[in-house]
Amino acid sequence: LSSRWETCWFKVELSIPSAWAGREVHFIWESDGEGMVWRDAQPVQGLTKEGEKTSYILTSSLKETEPHSLTLYVELACNGLFGAGKGSMIAPPDPDRRFTLSKAELVVFNRDVYELLVDLEILLDMAQLLGEENQRSFQALYAANQMVNMCDVTDPSTFPAARDLAAAIFSQRNGESQHTIHAVGHCHIDSAWLWPYEETIRKCARSWVTVVRLMECNPELTFACSQAQQFEWVRSWYPGLYTQIQDFVAKGQFIPVGGTWVEMDGNLPSGESMVRQFLQGQRFFQEQFGKICSEFWLPDTFGYSAQLPQLMRGCGIRRFLTQKLSWNLVNTFPHHTFFWEGIDGSRVLTHFPPGDSYGMQGRVEEMLKTVKNNKDKGRVNHSALLFGFGDGGGGPTQKMLDRMKRMNDIDGLPRVQISTPDQLFSVLEKESSRLCTWVGELFLELHNGTYTTQAQIKKGNRECERILHDVEVLSTLAVAQGGAFKYPASQLQRLWRLLLLNQFHDVLPGSCIQLVVEDALQYYAEIRRAGAQLQDEAVQSLCRELLQPKAGSTESTLVLNTLPWERTEVILRTGPAGTETLALVTVPSMGYAIVREPYVPPQPVAVRKQEDGSITMDNGVIAVCLDMMGRLTSLRLVGSKRESVPDGCYANQFALFDDVPLYWDAWDVMDYHLETRKPVTMLLKPLEITLAGGLRGSTRFSLQIGKGSTLTQEIILDATCPYLRFLTQVEWKEAHKFLKVEFPVQVRSTNATYEIQFGHLQRPTHWNTSWDWARFEVWAHKWLDLSEHGFGVALLNDCKYGASAHGNVLSLSLLRAPKSPDATADITHHQFTYAVMPHLGSFQDASVIQCAYNLNFPLHAVPVSSAQCLAWSAFSVSSPAVVLETVKQARCACLMCLNSHLRCPPKAEDRPEAVVVRLYEAHGSTVDAWLQTSLPIKEAMLCDLLEQPAAQGCLPLEQQGVRLSFTPFHLLSILLVLGQ
């Protein structure tokens, strides 16, 4: 069988000999491809040699009444548990790899021999691992020795006495002080990684049907299972299996955890995307299983944003489990059980299983490591152990369970009990009085190349987050205007779920195979296509009066602003003959304006070529001087004459680094890459003026990068704009190279500030300690800033995430070129924009945050033939410290539902609509702000992130709007009920 992600089917006809009456009969199937047994048109058993599942139990004791002849079907995939890499696990898939069926047999299973072997394994592990200073190791060794002496392998009657010797050891109990390990079945399934999304659907079915079979035989087995998307896949593709899962969920054995749509990346999704991960996940679990999850479950993600504790708390979650920080390359994280505090002060109880794995196998060695490794064993006496094969699926096995049954309470070993996440966290909460608190982000000191790898995926994510934001704002406003427009709730849910799926922690980070990248880019293309259509429909409804041609009207432009502040910007507008012209426009907050006669800027942009070939650009706000290679030799604030670029330095300097990680190619960038810096200085086309000024000035140049890549950049300065834009195009054809752009600035500060979800944090610009230098490459969202008192410089971007600030050099990571697991990663054409913004005062007072939003959320210009119209604003906020991030329709807008938490009655056509608005404090300050709106609001109430109204959450409606109080980085969601 060849590896092309195909599935082959085998029809297997079995005939069990009558002589096997009373015996346990198994169907054995060994292959290096994953398989699934089907019986009576239903999946009944997953088969993975790597997951130690190679048999399907036909009967535990063959009875005369049972069928002796039957037909099974085996579905065999042309991939192993970890895909089909060529030569190594993370290598690109090998299209010529062959998969072999090596064994298909009908056998009698000797349960007595199996039990004897498990007894011996436990005893021998105790003898070997407890150490010479521990008498229990000798007791175990002598018992095992006696068993071997007593056993005659040809005489099964000797087995019971041998097993009694083991039972005598296993029955000797622990003292009361012994540590308790809470063992929970687990099967981490990457929603895509070294296999495509489609294969994950089959992996879920194989793994979960195996768990269901185990639960039928082991009613004590519990299994924690995350990712609503995977439940939805199984519900759609395997309805019979899903019904069985629902039964075991009701019994408390199959336990949904996590509360998110997928186990997303913990760094790169926007704040609103993270809210939607929880909103879609928790809604799904509530609808399907009658309750939401109480634990956030993210064991394998590459770092954790400092805003996550607040988001968890807002979604009904106060507990968090992961283990990924055990992968730190430099510093050992100091805790396994602790409180984690986010940037707003929200705290969640956090547990890292001390065995540092989510794929344990129930061995003695793992139990001992769990206790020995536990950094908080003096503070709490309980910890988790997640057992089952994972990453590519597989899950728990009978042998794992049988090992732990023997270890339930043996003197010399920690107590092991099959438990649930709720039981574990409940007991940890009772013991939590002495726990430590970790404040701020949980930064993984590894895999920091994932902030940059697969730039097209990063760009697709940022763009689609913006598209869905704009569609929701405009659709909500269109509904509020009245008329026949219906909010596209089901279409938006479909598009959000595609975006959330692509935020899985091996897709958005770029650590997946080429086939997954192709799927992800197709999903982004679908969001762009459908989003553009939905946006057009919303604008047509919102502005229908203005879009109707009227007598005596003239050609003009309707400009829409989806951000919550007034904006004055240069736009490109299309005339009646398709000609494009520039216009300087002012558009109110979250609203629109009609532009006829563009108004003249207070100072037009001046672009001048100097005798030495350099070019200067000046708009009255900032003045720059560029050399022939497009590098900034000067960047001044005109009003204060403050220079940003140090003498003798060049800003906008491209640099190329060798980028050869130790193993994890797409994942890692190592600190030693910094020793290989080579400035890019090979000029292809020197700097030339492309727009001479007025409303916009621009210059262009081209460079050669490395051996075969080219970069063309247009440097743009608009009238009144406080930042300089760099529109960049790269033909990238490198291998194991890393491209960055550097801005040395005349600023001294020991910390730089980076935007994260709904806020920002500071990281050091020095490498004093190992914790500092381990952050040589970090992540940010739309901006980073280096400021001293009274002055600073910010870098803005429209689709980049990797960054660093060392000393006085701000650096933005642009492109990488890893070769596994995708040999073609990033080898394509790229377009992106970044900007530099010098400012007086703090970045807060200088509106850096607003400028970064403006760069990412362009104004929308629509040609219209209409009479003069007044500007219209739907929402505004009185304080610049507060950002109105989201405006959307509430999930259920029926007042009865909002007040009673019930479902909508079937006839709800005449219900008043409700809108959810989400705001956050962005400056790190305590502030009161007025939310003002021109919409007809009847009622306002606080709600949580799941859109459930808060108790006593009613807010008075006053003439100035709705008064809101914020503490630093606090997030508020408000339900606004609209009148007719």
N, C-alpha and C positions, 0 to 999 in steps of 0.2 A: 504494500500500500504506500502511495506517495504522499508527501506532506503538502497539500494545497488547501488545508483547512476543510477537507472533505469529510463526509461521514459515509461509512460503508455498513451495510446491513448483512447479518448472518442469520439464517434460519437454522435453529438447533432442535433436532428431534431427539428426545430422551426416552429411554426405556430402562426403568429401575428393576434389577433382578428381584424376584420374590424372596430369594434367600436372604436379602438384606432386611427382612422384617425386624422391627424393633431397633434398627440402627439409625444413626444420624447421617443423612446423605447430603453431600454438597455437590454443586456443579462448579468445577474449577475452570477458570479462564485466565490465562496469563498472556499479556501482550504489552508492548511498550507504548501503545496508544491507549488513551482513556476510553472506557466503554460503559455501556448501560444495558442492563438486562430488562427486557420488556416481557410481560406475561399478561395475557388477556387484554391486550391493547393499552396496558398501563405500565409506566416505569416502576420497577420493583427493587433494583439494586444497582448502585454505581460500582464500577470496576476500575481501579487504578493500581497498577503494580507499585508505583512510587508511593502511593498512599496506603500500602499494605492491605489492599482490599482486592482479593483475587478469587473470592468464592461467593456463591449465592446459596444460602441454606434452603434446600428443597423441603426437608422435613427434619425435625429434631428426633423423631422416633417413628419410623415407617410403620403405618398401620395398614391392615388389609383394605380398609375402606378408602384409603387415599389413592388418588390416581397414580398408576405405575408408569404410564406413558403420557408424555406431555410435550408441547411445542413451545419453545422460547425463541425470542428474537434478541440478538445482541447488536446494538448500535455502536460501531467502533469509530472513534475519531482519529484522524491522522495528525495527532499531536499528543505530547506527553503532558504531565501535570504542569510543567513549566514551558509549554510551547514546543518549538522545534528549532532551537538555536543551532547554528553550525559551529560545532567545536566547543562552545561554552554556553552556559545558560543564557547570558545576556547578549550573545551574538545575534545578528539578524537571522531570521528564519531561513533554513536551508530548503530550497524548493525541490531538491533531489533526494532529501532524506527519506529513507524507507522505514516503514513500521511493520513489525512482524508479530504474527500470532504464533506464540511458541507452545501453548498448551491449552487443550480443551478436553476436560475429563469429567467423568462421573465417579465420585469417590465416597468411601465410608470415612467419616471423621471420628477419630478416637478421642472423645472428650476427656477420658481419664488421663491419657498421656499428656494432653494439652495442659490440664490443670496442674499436673505434677511438674511440668516444665516451668510454668509461671511461678509456682512455689519456689522452685530451685533458683530461678532468676532473682527473685526478691532476696532470698537468703544470701546468695553469692554477692549481690550488690551491697547488702548490709555488711558482709564480711570484708569486702574490699574497701568500702568507702567510709565506714565509721571510724577506721583508724585503730592502730595498735593500742592506743591509750584507753580505748572504750571496750569494756568487757562484753558489750552486746555484739561487737563484731566477732569475738571468739565464739560466743554462744551460737550465733548464726552459722559460722563456719563449721562448728562441730555437728550442728543439727543437719546441715547439708551433707557432710561427710557420712553421717549415719544413714541418711536417706539413700545415698548412692550404694552403701554397703547392703542395705536391706532390700533394694529393688532388684528384681530379676526381670529384665525387659521381655523375656519370653513367657513370663508368668504374671498376668494382670492381677492375680489375687494378692500379690505382694504390694500393690500400689496403695491400698487404703492405709496400711500401717505406716508406710513412708509419709503419706500426706498428714497423718496424725502427728508425726514429729514436727512438721512445719506448722501445723495448727497450734501446737503447744507454744511455739515461739510467738506466733501472731496474736495469741490470746493474752499475752502478758501486756498489761495496760500502762499507759503514761500517767505521770503525775498531773495535778490540776494546772500547773503553771505552763504546761507545754504549748508551744505555738500551734495555732490552727490554720491550716491551708484550706481555702475555699476553692475547690476544683469545679470549673465550669466548662462544659463542652463548647468548642469553638471551631470555626472553619473560615478563616479569612479568605475571601474570594475577591481578587482585584477585578473591578468591573470592566477593565481592559488593561492589558500590560504587554506581555509577550504573546498575546493572542487577541483577536478582535472582539468587539462587543458581542457579536453573534455567538461566539464560542462560549462566552461567559454565561449566556442563558443556559446552555447545556451543562456547563460546570455546576451551576446552581442546582439544577435538577439532579445530577448524579450525586452531588454531595448531600443534598437535603433528603433525598429518598433513602439514602443510606442511614441518615440520622433517624428517620421515621422507623426504619426496620429495627434499629438498635433500641429505640424507645419502646417498641412493642415487647421486646425481650427484657428490657431493663427499666422498669417504671420509675426508678430513682434518677435516671439520666436527665440532666438539664443541659440546654444548648442555647447560648446567647447568639443572636443573629441580627446583624445591622443591615442598613441600606434598603430603604423603601423601594428603590428602583428594582432591586433584585426580586423582592416579593412580587412587585408588579409584573415583572417578566414571567415568573413562575405562574402567577395567576392567569396570565394571558395564554401561555404556551402549554402549561401542564395543569389544567383545571382539576383533574382527579387528585393529583399530588397536593395541590393547594388546599383542597378540602380536608385532606388528612392533616396537613400542617395546622389549619385552623382549629382542628380538634385538639391537637397537642398544645397549641397556644392556650386554649381554654382550660386545659389541665394544668397549666403552669410549667410545662416541661420545655416547650419550644418558645424561647423568650425574645421578642423583638427588643432591640436596644439601639441606642444612638440618636434616634429622633431626626436624622437627616435623610435627604433623598439619596445621596451617596456618601461614602467616606471621602469628603472633598479635601483638596489641598488646604492647609491651615494658614497660608500666607497670602496667596495671590488673589483669591476672589474678593470682590468689593464687599463693603459692609452689608449693602442691600442683598447681594447674592447670598451671603452667609445667612441673613434672616430668612431668605426664601428656601435655603436648604432645610432649615428647621421647619418653616411653615409648611412646605410640601410634605416633608417626612412625617411630622407630627400629625398633620391632617390625615394622611394615609393610614397611619397606625390607629388613629381614633376611629376612622370609618370602617376599617377592616377588622379590628380586634377589640374595639370598644374602650381603648385607653391609650394615652400617650406614653412615651418613654420617659423614665426619670433619670437615666444616665446618658451622658454624651460619650460616645464610643469611637475613638479615632486612634487605633493602635499603631498605624503604619505611615503616618503623615510626616512631612519633612519640616517640622517646626509648627509652632502654635501662636497665633496672634494674641497680643495682650488685650484685645477687645473681646475675645471669646467668652470670658466669664460673664460679662454683662449680657451677651447674646443668649447664652445658656439660661441664665436666670429669667430672662424675658420670655423664654419658651418653655418654662415649667421644669427646668433641669437644674439640679444643685450638685450633681456628682459627675466626675469625669474620670475616664480610664484611658491611658495610653501606655506605651513602653518605649517609644522610638528614641527618647533621649538617651537610652542606654547605648545608642550607636555613636554618641559624641566621640569625635576623633581626638579631642584635646583634654577636656575637663570632665571628670566624673560628676554627674549631677548628684547633689548631696542628699536627696530624699527619695523615698518611695511612697510615703503617705504624708500629705501635707495639704494646707489650704493654698489655693492659687488665687491671687488677687489681680484683677485687671486694672486698666488705666483709670477707670472711673471709681474704683474701690469695691466693685462687686467681687464676692469670694465664692469659690466652689471647692468642695472636698475632692481632692485628687488622689488617685492611686495608680502607681506604676507596679504591675506584677514584678516582684523582686527577682524572679527567675529570668527577667529580661527577654521574654519571648511571649508570643501569642500562639505558639505551636508546640506546646509541650506534649510528651508522650506518656506521662504518668510513671516515670522511672524514679527509683530511689535517689539517684544523683540529682534530679531536678528538685526533689523535695528538700534535700539538704542544701542545695544552692539557694533556694527560695528563702530559707531561714538565715543562712550565713551571709547572704548578700544584702539582706534587708537593712537599710540605713536607719530605720525608725523602730527597731524591735524593742527598744526600751520604752517607747511611747505608746505603741499599739501592739497587740498580740495576735493579729489576724492579717492574712494577705491572700491575694488571688493567684490561682494557677489556671491558665487557659490551656486546655488540652485538645489536640486534634491537628491533623495536617492542614496547612494553610498556604496562602498566597494564590496558588492555583486550585484551591479547593481540596477536597478529600475528607477532612473532618475527623471526628473521633473514630476509634475502633473498639471492638469488644475487648481486645487484649489490654488496651489502656485502662478501661473500666475494671477489668479483672485485677490488674496490678494494684489499683487504688483501693479496691475492696479489701485487699489484704493489708493495706497500710492505714486503714481507717483509724486505728488507735493502737499502734505497736510501741511498746517501750523502746526508746532509742531513736525513734523517728518522730517528726512533727505529726500531729493529728491531721488526717486528710478526710474532708467531708465533701461529698457532692453537694453543691450549693447553688445559689443564684446571685446575680449581681446585687439584688435588693438585700438579701441576707448579709452579704459582705459589707455593703455600705452602711446598713443599719447598725451593725456592731461597731464599725469604724466611727460612726457618728457618736455612739455612746462613749467611745474611748478617746474622743478628739480633743479633750481639754489641754493636752500637752503638745499638740502638733505645732510645727513651725509653719510660717507663711512665706511663700515665694511671691514677690511683687514684680509684675511686668511680664514681658514675653518669655515663652519657653522656646529659646533659640536652639535649633539643632546645628551642632558644629560639624556638619557634613552635608553633602548634597546641595551645596549652595550654587552649583551650576544650573540647577533647575529653575532659577529665577530668570534665566536667559535662553536656555535650549528651546528649540522649535518656536522661533519668533512669530511665525504665522499663527500659531495657536494662541500665543499671548495677545497678538493683535486682534484676533477674532473674538477672544473673550472680552477685551476692553470695549471693542466696537459694539458687540451684541448687548453688553450691559447697558451701554448708552442708548441703543435702539429701543430696548424694552422699557427703559426709564421714560424716554420721550413718548412712546406709544401710550404708556399708562397715563402720563400727565395729560396729553392731548385728548385721549379718549374720555378721561374723567371730566375734563372741562366741556367736551362735546355733550356728554350726558347731562351735565348740570345746566346747560343752555336750554334744555327741553327739546321737544321734537321727537322724531322717530328713531334717532340713533340708539343702538343697543351696545352696551359695553362688551367688547369681545373677550369675555372671561375664558371661555373654553379654548379659543385660539391662543390667548396669552399663556394659559397654563401649559399647553403643548409646547410652546416656544421656550418658556422658562425651564421646563423639564429637560429639553434638549441642552440648554445652556448649563444647567446644573449637572447633568450627566458628564459633560465635557470638563467640568471642574473636578472630576475624580483625580485622586492624588498620583496617578501615573500618566494622566492625559494632559491636563493643564501644565504640569511641570515639564512635559516633553520627554518623559522617560519611558516611551512606548515604541512599539514597532511601527514601520511605515504604514501598514494596513490600518492601524488605529488612527494615525495622523490623517490619512485620507478620509476616514469616516468622520472624524472631528471637523475637518474643514468643510465637508459636505453639510454637516449640521449647522455650522456657522452660516454657510451660504443660504440655507433654508430660512434661518432666522432673519438674515438680511432681506431676502426676497419677501417673505410673509410680513415682516416688520414694516417694510417700505409701503406695502399695500395697506396695512392697518393704519399706518400713520396718515397716508393720503386720504383714506376714508374719514378719519377723525377730523382732519383739517377741513375737508369738504363740508362736513356737518357743522363744525365749530364756526366756520367763517362763511357759511353758505350765502348770507346776505351780501357779503363783500365780494364774493366770487361771481355774482350775477352781473353781466354787463348792463350798464344803465345809460340812458340818454345823457349826452353832454359829459360823459366820463372820459378820463384820460388814462394813458398807460401809467401804471404805478406798480409798486412792489409791496406785497404783504410780508412782513417779517415777524416770525414767531420766536419767542424766547422761552425755553422750558426750564430755565434756572430762576432761583428765587431772589434775584436782585436786578436792578436796572442795568442795562449794558449799552455802552457806546462803542461801536466797532465798525471797521471797514468790512463790507461784504461784497461779493461778486454777484451782480444781478443780471438776468438775461432779458434782453429787450425783445420787441415784437419780431424783429428779423433774425432772432437767435444770436444777436451780438451781445457780448459780455462787457459790462462796464462796472467800475468800482463805485461804491457809494458809502459815505459815512452815515451811520444810522444810530438812533437811540431808541431802544425798545424797553418797555416797562417790564417789571418783574413778573415772571410766569404769565405772559400775556402776549399781545401783538400790537403792532402799529403799521399804518400804511405810510409808505415813503414815496413821495413824489419828487420833490426837489431836494436832492441830498444837500445837507448843510455843510458849509465850508469849515475845515478844521481851523482851530486857533493858530496853529503853525503847521504848514505843509512839511512833508518829509523832503529833506535835501540829500541828494546822493552826488558825491563829487570824486572824480579820479584825481589822484595826486601825481606829481612828477615821477615819484619813485615806483609808480605802479600800484600803490596801495589805494584803497577806496575808503572814504568816510561816509557815514550815514548819520543823520540827525533828525529827530522829530520834535525837538523842544523838551522832551522828557528824558530821553537817553541819547548819547552820542557815542558812536563806535568807530574804530579804525581797524581795517582788515588788511592783512598782507596778501600777497599773490596766491597763497595757498589757503585762503579763507580763514586764517587764524586771527583771533582778536589780539591786537597789540594794545588796545585801549578800549575800555568800556566805562563811560562816565555818566553819572547823574547830572544833567545839565544845571538844575537849580542849585545844587550844592557844590558842583565841580568835583565831587568825590570820585576818585579813580578806583576801579575794581580789580584791574589786572596788575600784578606786581611788575616792577621794572625787570626787563630782560626775559619775561615769561610770555608764553603764548597760551591763550584760552581757545577753546574749540580745537584742541590738538588731538588728532586720532593716534591711537597707539595699538600695536598688534603684539600679542603675547603667545608664546608656545603654550599649549593647553593639553597636556597628556596626564590624565589622572592615573592613580595606582590601579584601579579596577573599574569603578562605576563610571563609565565613559560619559553618558548623557547626564549623569547625576552630579558629578563632582568637578569642582575646580579647586586645585590644591594651592596652598600658600606659595609654593615654590614657583608658580607661574609668574609671580611678580618680579622674579629675578631675570626674566627674559624679555623685558619691555623693549620694543623697537618703535620709535616714533614713525608715523607714516609721512613721508616727505616727497614721494615720487609724483610730480605734477604732470597731469595729462593735458588739462586746459586751465590756464591761469584765470584768476578772478576777473570777471567782466560785469559791467552794469547791464541788467536786464530790464529794470524799471527805474526811470530817472528821478522819480519822486512825485510829489503831490500827495495823493491819498496813500500811496504805497511806494516804497523803494525796495528794489531787490537786486542781488548780485548772484552770480553762479560761477562754480569752478568744478573741476573733476580731478580725482586722484586715482593712482593705481595702488591697490592694497595687496600685499603679498605677491604671489606669482601670477595669479590669474583673475583677481577680483578688481572691480572698479567701483568708485563712489562718486556720485554727482550730487552736489548740494546747492540748494537755493537758500540764500540768507535774506530774510524778509523783515522789514520794519514798516509797521503801519502807523498812520497818523494817530496821535493820542495814546498809542499803546505803550505800556511800561516794560514790555519785554521784547527781546529779539528772537525771532523764530528761525529754525533751521530745518527746512524740508529736505529730507535726505533719501536718496535712492541708491541702493547697493546691488550690484550683480555679484553674488557671493559664491565662490568656487573653491574655498579653502578646505584643508583637512587639519584637524586638531590645532586650530588657531582661535584666538579670542580677541574680538575687536571692541575697544572702548573709546570713549571720547572724554577728554580731561579739561577741567577748568580750574587752573590755579587762581586763587583769589586773594585780595589784600584784606583778609579777615583773620583774626586770631580767636579761636575758641576751642575749649577742650571737648565740646560736644557738638554734634550736628543733629538736626531734627529731620525726621522722615515721616511722611504721611503713612498712616495705616488705616484700617477700617474705622470710620466714624471718629477720627482723631489723629494724634501723632505721638511719637515718642522720641527720646534722645538716645544716641549711642556715641561712645567716645571716638574722638579723632586721633587718639594715641593708642599705643600698644604696650601700656605699662605692665599689664598682667596677662596671664594666659587666657583669661576670659575675654580680655580686650582684643588680643591679636587673633583669637579664633573667629572674630567677626571682621576679617579682612574683606569679605564680600557679603553684603547684606541685601535686604529687599526693601522697597518702598513702593508706594502707589503713584500718585500723580505728581508729587513734588518732593524735593529734599532741599534743605536750607542750612547755610552756615552763617551765623550772625554773631557779632560782638555788640556791645551796647551802642545803640544808635545807628547801626549800619549792618547790612548783610547782603548775601547773594543767594538766589534760589535757582535751582534747575527744575524745569517743568518737562513733562513728556506726555505723549498721547498713547503709548502702548508698551513701555518698557518697565521692568521691575527690578532688575539687578542694579546695584549701586554701591558706592563706597565714598567715604570722606576720610582721608588720612592727612594729618597736618592741615595744610591750607588748600589741598587739592580735592575738588569735587569731581567724581567720576561716574559716568553712566555706562553701564554694560550694554552693548548693542547686539553682537552676534557671536555665537559659538559654532563649532563644526565637529561635533562628536561623530563617531562611526558605528557605535552600537548603543541601543539595539536597532537603530535605524541608520543604515549606511548612507542614506541620502539626506540626513537631517540638515535643514536650513540651506541646502544647496539650491538656491532659487533667487528670484528677484524680490527685494524688500523695499518697502517705503514706510517711513516713519518721520515723526516730527518731534523735536525737543526745543526748548527755549531757555534763555538765560535772563534773569530778572534781578538787577541790582535794586536795592531799596534802602530808604532811610527808616530808622526806627525798627521795631520788631517786625517779623514776617506777618504777625497777626494784624498789626496796625496798617501794614503796607498792602493788605489784601492779596497776599501770595496765594492763599487758599482759594479765593474767588477766581483769581487769574488762572490757576491750574484747572478749575472747573470749566472756565470759558474756553480754554484750549481744547478740552476734551468734548465739550458739548456745543458744537457750532450753532449759530443762529440759522433758522430755516427761512429761506426766501422763496416766495411764490409769486409769479407774475399775475397781476389782476388788472381788470379795467373797471375802475370803480370811482365813485365820488369820494370826496374827502371824508375821512372817518376819524373819530377821536381814538387815541390809544386806549387799550383796555388791559387791565391787570386782574388776574384771578386771585393770586396770593402774594403776600409780602410779609417779611419779618422785620420788626423794628430794630433788632440788634445785629450788627455784623458778626457777632460771635456765634450766632445760631444759624445753622444751615438747614433749610427745608429740603430734605433729600428725596422724599418719595411722596407722590400723590397717586393713589390708586383707588379703585372701587373696593369696598369691603366685600369679603367673601359672600356673606349673606346680609343683604341690606334691609331685611325685614325687621322692623322695630321690635316686634314680639320676640323674634329670635335673639336680638341683641340684649333684651332685658331678661330673657328667661333661659338663654343658652339652649333653646330647643331648635329643632329643624324647621325650615320654612314650610308653611302649608302649601299644598299643590297650587292653589290659586293665589298668586301673589303679584298679579300684573299691576295692581294699583298701589303697591307699597311705596313708601318714600325711599329714595336711594340714600345709601350711606357711603361716605368716603373715608379712607384711612390716609392720614398724613403722618409722615415720620420726620422728626427733627432731631438734630444733635448739637451739642455745644462743642464747637470746634477749636476754641482758643485755649482751653484749659483754665476756664474761669467760672466763678459763680455769678450768674446773671439772671435777671428777669427780662422776658421779651414778650412782645405782643405779636400774635399771629393775626394778620389782617386778611380779610377775604371779601370779594365782591359777590361771592356765591350766596344764595339764599339759605342760610344756616338756621335750622330750628333748634338743634341741640348739639352739645359738644361733650364728649366724655373721654377720659383716659382709658386706654386699653393696653393689653400686653402685646408682645410680638406675634402671638397667635390670633390677635384681633378679638380677644375676649375682653369685654368691658371690665374695668377694675371696680372693686367694691368702693362705694363712696367716691366714684371717679368723675361725677358730673362737674363740668366747668361752667361758670357763669358767662353768658354772652354779654359783653359790654360794648359801648360805642366804639372804643378803640380796637375791638376784636376780642380774642381769647388770650388771657394773661397766663404765661407759662413760666415756671421757675426751673432753672438748670443749675446743677453742680458740674465740675469739670468733666467733659467728655460724656455727659449723661445723654441717654437716648430716650426720647419720648414718642409714643404713638398715640394719636388722637383720632377718635371716631367722630366724624361730623355728619349729622343727619340733615339731609337737604329737605327744604320745603318744596311744595309743588311749583 
